[in-house]
Amino acid sequence: MQAIVKTNFRFPGQTGIYNGKVRDVYTISDKYLVMIVTDRISAFDVILPRGIPYKGQVLNQIAGKFLDATKDIVPNWKIASPHPMVTAGVMANPFKVEMVVRGYLAGHAWREYQSGKRTICGVPMPEGLKENDMFPQPILTPTTKAHQGHDEDISKDEIIRQCLVPGSQYEKLEQYTLALFKRGTEMAKQKGLLLVDTKYEFGYIGDQIYLLDEIHTPDSSRYFYADGYEERQSRGEKQKQLSKEFVREWLIANNFQGKEGQTVPEMHDEFVQQISDRYIELYEKITGDKFKPVSSADIMADIEQSVRELLISGL
């Protein structure tokens, strides 16, 4: 399958379109959203030059599963998924922060720790930890949500001081974030995985808070295999993980971290296939289902037809 990296639909009632790093989001009647998860892939806040076959389908279907499994914790934006690469739902006003929660010292937090820092987003990190050690309890490390450029770490106090989220609502976001992470951790454990860290986005309609976008996918989350985790830690070995981190590591090894003047290295077919295989592996591992790839002579036409049928029938 060719990777789907661009869409340009005109749906009934369409009033706007937003092209994110991975998702193309169509606004319908200024009330609903149709989110098409493309096969684009980003790292260090940069869209990489090649798409990854089946990545969009994997992300959309994993997110849909977890949105359905957590709607008892907090209402979410999803109404329907008319196509394996599409989710439609309510349009909420997004909070301008991403709620990042970390159960283990990995990724960005480890890089900060390794540089000598012992606080992140105003939250202290214990001395004497090794990469991928478990925190005594999950920590919240929110970031700003940048439309362009890099998201930035920010503390709870700064979020409230800058009025990005009112204090009372921020307390609710913290509660929801920790409850969602607990549920995700439990579901991952059932499949032999450890949910290492993840991020959530929230919005509101009136006084009601909604969970937005995607959750617990390999783009927004990091997973370790539980089997052998302790042994690998005790020996100082790298953890076996399913996430996008290996793409970041490959870029770093090829002298790219999204900094000015750096050039994205060439992505060969073999590496693109390796990424696709990793995404499919995570789908099958976290859902317990066999991945059934979209098979069609014209996927774009299928997407358009399925969305039009949904809109005509009424969301």
C-alpha positions in Angstrom: 0.0 0.0 0.0 1.1 3.5 -0.8 1.3 5.8 2.2 -1.5 8.4 2.4 0.3 11.7 3.2 -2.1 14.3 1.9 -5.8 14.8 1.7 -7.9 17.6 0.2 -11.6 16.7 0.5 -14.7 18.9 0.3 -17.3 17.4 2.6 -21.0 18.5 2.9 -21.2 21.3 5.5 -17.4 21.8 5.6 -16.4 25.1 7.2 -12.7 24.6 7.7 -9.6 22.4 7.6 -6.5 22.1 9.8 -3.5 20.1 8.7 -1.6 18.9 11.7 1.7 17.0 11.8 -0.1 13.7 11.3 -3.9 14.5 11.1 -6.0 16.4 8.6 -9.0 17.7 10.6 -12.1 18.9 8.8 -14.6 21.1 10.6 -18.2 20.4 9.8 -20.8 23.2 10.4 -18.5 24.6 13.1 -19.8 21.9 15.4 -18.2 18.6 14.4 -14.8 17.4 13.4 -13.8 14.7 10.9 -10.2 13.6 11.7 -8.3 11.7 9.0 -5.2 10.1 10.4 -2.7 10.1 7.5 0.5 8.0 7.2 2.7 11.1 7.9 5.2 10.7 10.7 6.8 13.4 12.7 9.7 13.5 15.2 11.2 16.4 17.0 8.2 18.4 15.8 9.3 17.9 12.2 7.3 16.0 9.6 9.6 13.5 8.0 9.8 13.3 4.2 8.3 9.8 3.8 5.0 8.4 5.0 4.7 5.0 6.7 2.2 2.6 5.1 -0.7 1.6 7.5 0.5 3.9 10.2 -2.7 6.0 10.1 -4.9 3.0 10.3 -3.0 1.7 13.3 -3.2 5.0 15.1 -6.8 5.6 14.4 -7.9 2.1 15.4 -5.8 1.9 18.6 -7.1 5.4 19.6 -10.7 4.4 19.0 -10.3 1.3 21.1 -9.0 3.3 24.1 -11.4 6.1 23.7 -14.2 3.6 23.9 -12.6 1.9 26.9 -12.1 5.1 28.9 -15.3 7.0 28.3 -16.5 6.1 31.8 -13.6 8.1 33.2 -14.1 11.3 31.2 -16.4 12.1 28.2 -14.5 12.1 24.9 -15.0 13.7 21.5 -15.5 10.5 19.5 -18.9 9.8 17.9 -18.1 7.4 15.1 -15.3 5.8 13.0 -16.7 5.5 9.5 -13.4 4.3 8.0 -10.3 2.6 9.5 -8.4 5.9 9.0 -11.1 8.2 10.2 -12.8 9.4 13.4 -15.6 11.9 13.6 -16.8 13.6 16.7 -17.7 16.8 18.5 -15.7 20.0 18.2 -14.5 21.3 21.6 -12.4 24.3 22.6 -8.9 22.8 23.2 -6.9 23.7 26.3 -3.5 25.1 25.2 -1.5 22.5 27.1 -0.7 18.8 26.7 -1.0 16.7 29.8 2.1 14.4 29.8 2.3 11.7 32.5 5.4 9.6 33.1 5.7 6.3 35.0 9.3 5.7 34.1 12.5 7.7 33.5 12.7 7.5 29.7 12.9 9.6 26.6 12.9 13.4 27.1 12.8 13.1 30.9 15.9 10.8 30.8 17.7 13.3 28.6 17.0 16.1 31.0 18.0 13.9 34.0 21.2 12.8 32.2 22.1 16.5 31.7 22.1 16.9 35.5 18.6 18.3 36.0 16.6 16.9 38.9 13.3 18.7 38.3 11.1 18.7 35.2 8.1 21.0 34.9 8.6 21.9 38.5 8.3 18.3 39.6 11.3 16.8 41.5 13.0 13.6 40.3 14.8 11.3 42.8 18.5 11.0 42.8 20.2 7.8 41.9 17.9 6.7 39.0 19.0 4.9 35.9 17.5 5.2 32.4 14.1 3.5 32.3 13.8 3.1 36.1 10.2 3.3 37.4 9.3 6.4 39.3 8.0 5.9 42.9 4.7 7.2 41.5 3.7 8.7 38.1 4.6 12.3 37.6 2.8 15.0 35.6 5.1 17.0 33.2 2.8 19.2 31.0 3.9 21.0 27.9 2.6 24.0 26.0 0.8 23.1 22.8 2.6 24.9 19.9 0.9 25.2 16.5 4.4 25.7 15.1 7.8 24.8 16.4 8.5 22.9 19.6 6.2 22.2 22.6 7.9 23.5 25.8 7.9 22.1 29.3 5.8 24.1 31.7 5.0 23.8 35.4 1.5 23.7 36.9 2.1 27.1 38.5 3.0 28.7 35.2 0.0 27.2 33.5 -2.3 28.8 36.0 -0.3 32.0 36.2 -0.5 32.4 32.4 -4.2 31.6 32.5 -3.7 28.7 30.0 -6.1 26.7 32.2 -8.1 28.0 35.2 -6.9 26.5 38.5 -10.1 24.6 39.2 -10.2 23.1 35.7 -6.5 22.2 35.9 -7.1 20.2 39.0 -9.7 18.2 37.0 -7.3 17.7 34.1 -4.7 16.2 36.6 -7.4 13.9 38.0 -8.5 12.7 34.6 -4.9 12.3 33.4 -3.9 10.1 36.3 -7.1 8.0 36.0 -6.6 7.5 32.3 -2.9 6.5 32.8 -4.0 4.0 35.5 -6.6 2.5 33.1 -4.0 2.4 30.3 -1.5 0.8 32.5 -3.9 -1.9 33.6 -4.9 -2.6 30.0 -1.3 -2.7 28.9 -0.4 -5.1 31.7 -3.0 -7.6 30.5 -1.2 -7.7 27.2 2.3 -8.1 28.7 3.3 -4.4 28.2 4.3 -1.6 30.5 2.8 1.9 29.7 5.9 4.0 30.2 4.6 7.5 29.4 1.9 9.2 27.4 0.2 12.4 26.8 -3.5 13.5 26.7 -5.2 16.6 25.2 -8.4 18.0 26.6 -11.0 20.6 25.7 -14.3 21.9 26.8 -17.8 22.7 25.6 -19.4 25.0 28.2 -18.6 23.6 31.6 -18.0 20.0 30.3 -14.4 18.8 29.8 -13.8 16.4 27.0 -10.8 14.1 26.1 -9.7 14.9 22.6 -7.5 13.6 19.8 -5.9 10.2 20.3 -4.8 8.2 23.4 -2.4 5.3 24.1 -1.1 5.1 20.5 2.6 4.6 19.6 2.7 8.3 18.6 1.6 9.6 21.9 2.8 6.8 24.2 5.8 4.6 25.0 5.5 0.9 25.8 8.1 -1.6 27.2 7.7 -5.3 27.1 7.0 -6.4 30.7 8.7 -9.8 30.2 12.4 -9.4 31.1 12.1 -5.7 32.2 13.6 -6.2 35.6 16.4 -8.4 34.3 17.3 -5.9 31.6 17.3 -3.1 34.1 19.6 -5.0 36.5 22.0 -5.7 33.7 21.9 -2.1 32.4 20.6 -3.2 29.0 18.3 -1.2 26.8 14.6 -2.0 27.2 12.7 -3.8 24.5 10.1 -1.2 23.6 7.3 -0.5 21.2 7.0 3.3 20.5 8.2 6.0 18.2 11.4 6.4 20.3 13.5 4.2 18.0 12.7 6.6 15.1 14.0 9.5 17.3 17.1 7.4 18.2 17.8 6.7 14.5 17.5 10.4 13.7 19.8 11.4 16.6 22.3 8.8 15.4 22.2 10.5 12.0 22.7 13.9 13.5 19.2 15.2 13.4 17.2 16.6 16.4 15.0 19.2 14.6 17.5 22.0 15.3 18.1 24.8 12.9 20.5 24.0 10.1 20.1 20.2 10.5 18.9 18.1 7.5 16.6 15.1 7.8 18.6 12.0 6.8 17.4 10.0 3.8 14.8 7.3 4.8 15.5 4.2 2.8 12.8 1.7 1.9 14.0 -0.9 4.4 13.8 1.6 7.3 10.3 2.7 6.2 9.2 -0.9 6.2 10.8 -1.4 9.6 8.7 1.5 11.0 5.5 0.1 9.5 6.2 -3.3 10.9 6.7 -1.8 14.4 3.4 0.0 14.3 1.6 -3.1 13.2 3.3 -5.1 16.0 2.2 -2.7 18.6 -1.4 -2.7 17.3 -1.5 -6.5 17.5 0.2 -6.5 20.9 -1.9 -3.9 22.6 -5.2 -4.9 21.1 -4.8 -8.6 21.0 -6.3 -8.5 17.5 -4.8 -9.5 14.2 -4.2 -6.4 12.1 -6.4 -6.3 9.0 -4.8 -3.7 6.6 -7.1 -1.6 4.5 -7.2 -3.1 1.0 -8.6 -1.0 -1.7 -7.7 0.2 -5.2 -8.6 3.7 -4.2 -8.5 4.4 -0.5 -9.0 8.1 -0.9 -12.3 7.5 -2.7 -13.4 5.0 0.1 -12.6 7.6 2.8 -14.6 10.3 1.0 -17.6 8.0 0.4 -17.6 6.7 4.0 -17.5 10.2 5.5 -20.1 11.6 3.1 -22.5 8.7 4.0 -22.0 9.5 7.7 -22.6 13.2 7.3 -25.7 12.6 5.2 -27.1 10.2 7.7 -26.5 12.8 10.5 -23.7 12.7 13.1 
